[in-house]
Amino acid sequence: MAIKITDECINCGACEPECPNNAIYDGGVEWAYADGTGLLGSFEWKDGTTKEADKMRPPVEDDFYFIVTDKCTECVGFHEEPQCAAVCPVDCCVPDEDNVETEEQLLQKKSLMHL
């Protein structure tokens, strides 16, 4: 499953540079699939939809750091544990039970984003 940042976030920013997928953004910041990945132009996402890698998308959260679920792989294929959770001083990086994925699905997502 993806990781999410709860509203207990103190906006310290420790998590953001640790994410190998560049899936973590400061509150209020627009994001794109291309940010920190190998995605370019139009591509087919895991659900069969076509996405534009460089298209800016609205922030998920305005007040504190957030994780883009589509880009989060729980650091599978990079590290033994989610690095955001490992460095968070207030333990607000937690599993997102609304977005459960198997290790195989997370590895497929990683492969798609990092060609």
C-alpha positions as CSV (number, residue, x, y, z in Angstrom):
1,M,0.0,0.0,0.0
2,A,1.1,3.6,-0.4
3,I,2.2,5.8,2.4
4,K,0.3,8.9,3.4
5,I,1.2,11.9,5.6
6,T,-1.2,12.6,8.3
7,D,-2.3,16.1,9.5
8,E,0.2,15.7,12.4
9,C,2.9,16.7,10.0
10,I,5.0,19.6,11.3
11,N,6.3,20.6,7.8
12,C,9.9,19.8,8.7
13,G,10.6,18.5,5.2
14,A,12.8,15.6,6.3
15,C,10.9,13.2,4.2
16,E,11.0,15.0,0.8
17,P,14.6,14.4,-0.1
18,E,14.4,10.7,1.0
19,C,11.8,9.7,-1.6
20,P,13.4,7.8,-4.5
21,N,10.2,8.5,-6.6
22,N,9.9,12.2,-5.9
23,A,6.4,11.5,-4.7
24,I,6.5,13.9,-1.7
25,Y,5.6,17.5,-2.1
26,D,5.3,20.5,0.1
27,G,1.7,21.6,0.8
28,G,0.2,23.7,-1.9
29,V,2.7,22.6,-4.6
30,E,1.6,21.3,-8.0
31,W,3.1,18.0,-9.1
32,A,3.8,16.0,-12.3
33,Y,4.5,12.3,-13.0
34,A,7.7,13.4,-14.7
35,D,9.1,14.9,-11.5
36,G,12.1,12.8,-10.5
37,T,11.1,9.9,-12.7
38,G,12.0,8.7,-16.2
39,L,8.5,9.4,-17.5
40,L,8.2,11.5,-20.6
41,G,5.4,12.6,-22.9
42,S,2.3,10.5,-23.0
43,F,2.4,7.1,-21.3
44,E,0.0,4.4,-20.3
45,W,-0.5,4.2,-16.5
46,K,-1.0,0.9,-14.6
47,D,-4.8,1.2,-14.9
48,G,-4.7,1.5,-18.7
49,T,-5.3,5.2,-18.7
50,T,-3.1,7.6,-20.7
51,K,-1.3,10.2,-18.7
52,E,0.8,13.2,-19.6
53,A,4.1,13.1,-17.7
54,D,4.7,16.8,-17.7
55,K,1.2,18.0,-17.0
56,M,1.1,19.9,-13.7
57,R,-1.6,18.5,-11.3
58,P,-3.2,20.2,-8.4
59,P,-1.7,19.7,-4.9
60,V,-3.2,16.8,-2.8
61,E,-2.9,18.9,0.3
62,D,-2.5,22.6,0.9
63,D,-1.4,22.9,4.5
64,F,1.3,20.2,5.0
65,Y,3.5,17.8,3.0
66,F,1.7,15.2,1.0
67,I,2.6,12.0,-0.9
68,V,1.2,11.4,-4.4
69,T,-0.3,7.9,-4.1
70,D,0.3,7.1,-7.8
71,K,4.0,7.7,-7.4
72,C,4.6,6.0,-4.0
73,T,6.1,2.5,-4.1
74,E,6.8,2.4,-0.3
75,C,10.5,2.4,-1.5
76,V,10.1,-1.2,-2.7
77,G,13.0,-2.0,-5.0
78,F,15.1,0.8,-3.5
79,H,15.2,0.3,0.3
80,E,14.1,-2.2,2.9
81,E,11.5,0.2,4.4
82,P,9.8,3.5,3.4
83,Q,12.4,6.1,3.9
84,C,9.9,8.9,4.7
85,A,8.6,6.9,7.7
86,A,12.2,6.1,8.8
87,V,13.2,9.8,9.0
88,C,9.9,11.4,10.2
89,P,10.4,12.8,13.7
90,V,6.6,12.7,14.5
91,D,5.7,9.4,12.9
92,C,3.1,10.9,10.5
93,C,4.2,8.9,7.5
94,V,1.9,5.9,7.8
95,P,0.4,3.2,5.6
96,D,-2.6,4.3,3.5
97,E,-5.2,1.6,4.0
98,D,-7.2,3.2,1.2
99,N,-4.5,2.3,-1.3
100,V,-3.4,-1.2,-0.8
101,E,-0.9,-2.7,-3.4
102,T,1.1,-5.9,-3.4
103,E,4.9,-6.0,-3.6
104,E,4.6,-7.1,-7.2
105,Q,2.3,-4.1,-8.0
106,L,4.7,-1.7,-6.3
107,L,7.7,-3.2,-8.3
108,Q,5.7,-2.8,-11.5
109,K,5.0,0.8,-10.7
110,K,8.7,1.4,-9.9
111,S,9.6,-0.2,-13.3
112,L,7.1,2.0,-15.1
113,M,8.4,5.2,-13.5
114,H,12.1,4.4,-13.7
115,L,12.7,3.2,-17.3
